[in-house]
Amino acid sequence: MFRQTLTEALIKAGLRRHVASAFNPHMTLSYDFGDTPEQTIEPIDWTIRQFVLIDSLLGKHEHIERGCWSLRR
């Protein structure tokens, strides 16, 4: 449901070209893939005040901000 709502909002905001069929909204928590075992945790929630679209240039450790939108009404 979140993916559908976000996709519709991006399209409505004129960002259709940024929404691929494999669009997978996510939040990166860590790039450290050490020996940490997979485990179940309690649900996480937080208040979001803005949405930022960022291109992460693979292998270059470079990020380009493409847009920033306030989510306050």
Summary of the structure (lengths in Angstrom):
residues: 73
radius of gyration: 15.0
end to end distance: 20.6
largest distance: 43.0
contacts: 84
relative contact order: 0.16
helix: 19%
strand: 23%
